[in-house]
């Protein structure tokens, strides 16, 4: 009877699994602050994806880890044709053509400054970053990306990228906008995974104040009008009200990013025996789905898929 009247249903097809890729071969290193999450070289990534897809996970979000030697002020490595990240996208698409590949469009993994935008005299330049992100987006689309995720949350990204893609014939490549991305303490383990923390200052000039709610509507409206196909809220767990707000006001899919710090909290507490890790995981994911998120980016994707497949 309890199952019969359940109001919210969580499915494996709701998940997008964030994964980390590094250059080289036979590489697999665990992210210390994210137990069970690894950085893979392309060969090992392809092996892992066999298990991921067998679980029924239909989408991944691929993030690159670049050494400092490959970084510069202009993130120029991001759109070099022979860079390992673009080769990884193509390799995944060739081996798993039905798998949806989402990519990250932002400067910070490639920037010697560690910021999401071009830095000039200590200031982040919004408009000057657009051309760099346009080149990056086009390169990722050519490599085989299905969904682009402009993640810096600065102004005008979605419209610029949409026009740039359309002009070059990539009208079918979707954009998931990081519309309501908050300046959060929960990103720490992710920056550990990519070694992409800012070299100075913080990201508060281009990420939202956690105290603001109505601002999320404004930011989402701008991205919606510029052509976003999906709107994202990041983080998820402390912003369930924002997920609900966007779901009630926009007739396109709302996504939520169950971020690294949220994952790490549950894992750390479970390892210490302070809570039931599996129950906490499923409760967290169900709450995000209940709030209105259709797509959930989560590091729990594999573990949750195993449990859901047993039901």
C-alpha positions in Angstrom: 0.0 0.0 0.0 2.9 2.4 0.8 4.4 1.8 -2.6 1.0 2.1 -4.3 0.4 5.6 -3.0 4.0 6.9 -3.3 4.0 10.4 -4.7 7.6 10.8 -5.9 9.4 8.1 -7.9 13.2 8.1 -8.4 14.5 6.3 -11.5 18.0 5.5 -12.8 17.2 7.5 -15.9 17.0 10.6 -13.8 20.7 10.6 -13.1 23.7 12.3 -14.8 26.9 10.8 -13.4 29.8 13.4 -13.1 33.1 11.7 -14.0 36.7 12.9 -14.0 39.2 12.2 -16.8 43.0 12.7 -16.8 45.7 12.4 -19.5 47.7 9.3 -19.9 47.0 5.6 -19.8 46.2 3.0 -17.0 45.4 5.9 -14.6 42.9 5.5 -11.8 43.2 7.6 -8.7 40.7 8.1 -6.0 39.7 11.6 -5.0 40.6 11.6 -1.3 37.7 13.8 -0.3 35.2 11.8 -2.3 35.4 8.1 -1.4 34.5 5.9 -4.3 35.0 8.6 -6.9 38.1 8.4 -9.2 40.0 10.2 -11.9 40.4 8.0 -15.0 42.6 8.0 -18.0 40.6 7.4 -21.2 41.3 3.7 -21.4 40.1 3.1 -17.9 37.2 5.5 -18.3 35.9 3.4 -21.2 36.2 0.3 -19.0 34.3 2.0 -16.2 31.6 3.2 -18.6 30.7 -0.4 -19.4 29.7 -0.9 -15.8 28.0 2.5 -15.7 25.9 1.9 -18.8 25.0 -1.7 -17.7 23.4 -0.2 -14.6 21.1 1.8 -16.9 22.7 5.2 -16.4 22.1 7.1 -19.6 24.1 10.3 -19.2 27.5 11.4 -17.8 29.0 14.8 -17.2 32.7 14.7 -18.0 35.2 17.0 -16.3 39.0 17.2 -17.2 41.9 17.4 -14.8 44.8 19.3 -16.4 48.3 19.8 -15.0 49.5 23.3 -14.4 51.9 23.0 -17.3 48.9 23.0 -19.7 47.2 26.1 -18.2 47.4 29.7 -19.2 45.5 32.9 -18.8 43.4 32.3 -21.9 42.5 28.6 -21.3 43.8 28.0 -24.8 44.3 24.3 -24.2 40.5 23.9 -24.0 40.0 24.1 -27.7 43.2 22.6 -29.1 42.1 19.7 -31.4 44.6 17.3 -29.9 43.9 18.0 -26.3 43.1 14.9 -24.3 39.7 16.1 -23.1 38.3 16.4 -26.6 39.8 13.1 -27.6 38.1 11.6 -24.5 34.7 12.9 -25.6 35.1 11.4 -29.0 36.3 8.1 -27.7 33.3 7.8 -25.4 30.9 8.7 -28.1 32.4 6.2 -30.5 32.2 3.3 -28.0 28.9 4.3 -26.4 26.9 6.2 -29.1 23.7 6.1 -27.1 25.3 7.5 -23.9 24.5 11.2 -23.5 27.7 13.2 -22.9 27.5 16.5 -21.1 30.5 18.7 -20.9 31.7 21.6 -18.8 32.1 25.0 -20.5 34.3 27.1 -18.2 37.8 28.4 -18.1 38.8 27.3 -14.6 40.1 23.7 -15.4 42.4 25.3 -18.0 43.2 28.7 -16.4 46.4 29.5 -14.7 44.4 31.9 -12.5 41.9 29.2 -11.5 38.9 31.5 -12.3 36.0 30.9 -14.6 36.7 34.1 -16.6 39.6 36.0 -18.1 41.5 37.9 -15.5 43.0 41.3 -16.1 44.7 43.2 -13.2 42.9 41.1 -10.6 39.4 41.7 -12.2 37.3 39.0 -13.9 36.3 40.2 -17.4 32.8 39.1 -18.4 32.6 40.0 -22.0 36.2 39.3 -22.9 35.6 35.7 -21.8 32.8 35.1 -24.3 35.0 34.4 -27.4 37.1 31.8 -25.3 33.9 30.0 -24.3 32.6 30.1 -27.8 35.7 28.4 -29.1 35.5 25.9 -26.3 31.9 25.1 -26.9 32.4 24.6 -30.6 35.3 22.3 -30.0 33.3 20.2 -27.6 30.4 20.0 -30.0 32.6 18.8 -32.8 34.1 16.2 -30.5 30.7 14.7 -29.9 29.1 16.4 -26.8 25.3 16.2 -26.6 24.8 18.8 -23.8 27.0 21.7 -23.0 27.0 23.1 -19.4 28.2 26.7 -19.3 29.1 26.7 -15.6 30.6 30.1 -14.8 27.2 31.8 -14.4 28.4 35.1 -15.8 26.2 37.2 -18.1 25.4 36.4 -21.7 26.9 33.0 -21.9 23.9 31.0 -23.1 22.9 33.4 -25.9 26.5 33.7 -27.2 27.1 30.0 -27.1 23.7 29.2 -28.7 24.3 31.6 -31.6 27.9 30.3 -32.1 26.7 26.7 -32.2 23.8 27.4 -34.5 26.1 29.4 -36.9 28.3 26.4 -37.2 25.5 23.9 -37.8 25.3 22.4 -34.2 21.6 23.2 -33.7 20.9 19.9 -32.0 23.5 20.3 -29.2 21.6 21.3 -26.1 22.6 23.8 -23.4 22.0 23.1 -19.7 22.5 26.4 -18.0 23.9 26.7 -14.5 21.3 29.4 -13.9 21.2 29.5 -10.2 24.7 28.6 -9.1 25.5 29.7 -5.6 28.8 30.8 -4.0 28.8 27.7 -1.8 31.1 26.0 0.7 30.1 22.6 -0.8 32.4 22.7 -3.8 35.6 21.9 -2.0 36.0 18.3 -2.9 35.3 19.0 -6.6 38.1 21.6 -6.7 40.3 19.0 -5.0 39.4 16.5 -7.8 40.3 18.9 -10.6 43.0 20.9 -8.7 41.2 24.0 -10.0 40.8 26.3 -7.0 41.2 30.0 -7.6 44.7 31.3 -7.2 43.4 34.5 -5.6 40.1 35.7 -4.1 36.9 33.8 -4.6 34.0 33.5 -7.0 31.5 35.7 -5.3 31.4 38.3 -8.1 29.9 35.7 -10.5 28.1 33.2 -8.2 25.0 33.9 -6.3 24.6 34.9 -2.7 23.2 32.0 -0.8 20.8 34.4 1.0 19.0 35.3 -2.3 16.0 33.6 -3.7 14.3 36.1 -6.1 17.6 36.6 -7.9 17.4 33.0 -9.0 14.2 33.8 -10.9 15.9 36.7 -12.7 19.0 34.7 -13.6 16.9 31.8 -14.8 14.7 34.1 -16.9 17.7 35.6 -18.6 19.1 32.1 -19.5 15.6 30.9 -20.6 15.2 33.9 -23.0 18.7 33.3 -24.4 17.9 29.8 -25.4 18.7 27.4 -22.6 17.2 23.9 -23.0 17.4 23.1 -19.3 18.0 25.2 -16.2 20.2 24.0 -13.3 20.3 24.7 -9.6 23.7 24.2 -7.9 24.1 23.0 -5.1 20.9 21.0 -4.6 20.4 20.0 -1.0 20.6 23.4 0.6 18.6 24.9 -2.3 15.5 22.7 -2.6 13.3 25.8 -2.4 15.1 27.2 -5.4 14.6 24.0 -7.4 10.9 24.2 -6.5 10.8 27.9 -7.5 12.2 27.3 -10.9 10.1 24.2 -11.5 6.9 26.2 -10.8 7.9 29.1 -13.1 9.5 27.5 -16.2 8.1 24.9 -18.6 11.5 23.4 -19.4 13.3 20.7 -17.5 14.9 21.7 -14.2 18.2 20.0 -13.2 20.0 20.0 -9.9 23.6 19.3 -9.0 24.0 17.2 -5.9 27.5 18.5 -5.5 30.8 17.0 -4.2 30.5 18.4 -0.6 27.0 17.0 -0.2 28.3 13.6 -1.4 31.3 13.9 0.9 29.2 14.7 4.0 27.1 11.6 3.6 30.1 9.4 2.9 32.1 10.7 5.9 29.2 10.3 8.3 28.5 6.8 7.0 32.1 5.8 7.3 32.0 6.9 11.0 28.9 5.0 11.6 26.9 8.1 12.4 24.1 7.3 9.9 23.0 4.7 7.4 24.7 5.7 4.2 22.4 4.0 1.8 19.2 5.3 3.4 20.7 8.8 3.6 21.7 8.7 0.0 18.2 7.7 -1.2 16.5 10.2 1.0 18.7 13.0 -0.4 18.1 12.0 -4.0 14.4 11.6 -3.4 14.1 15.0 -1.8 15.8 16.6 -4.9 13.4 14.8 -7.2 10.4 15.7 -5.0 11.4 19.4 -5.1 11.0 19.3 -8.9 14.3 18.3 -10.5 13.9 16.1 -13.5 17.6 15.6 -14.0 20.0 15.0 -11.0 23.7 15.3 -11.4 25.0 13.1 -8.6 28.2 11.2 -7.6 25.8 8.7 -6.0 24.5 7.6 -9.5 26.2 4.2 -9.5 25.3 3.3 -6.0 21.7 4.5 -6.3 21.3 2.7 -9.6 22.3 -0.6 -7.9 19.7 -0.2 -5.2 17.0 1.0 -7.6 17.7 -2.0 -9.9 17.0 -4.4 -7.1 13.5 -3.1 -6.4 
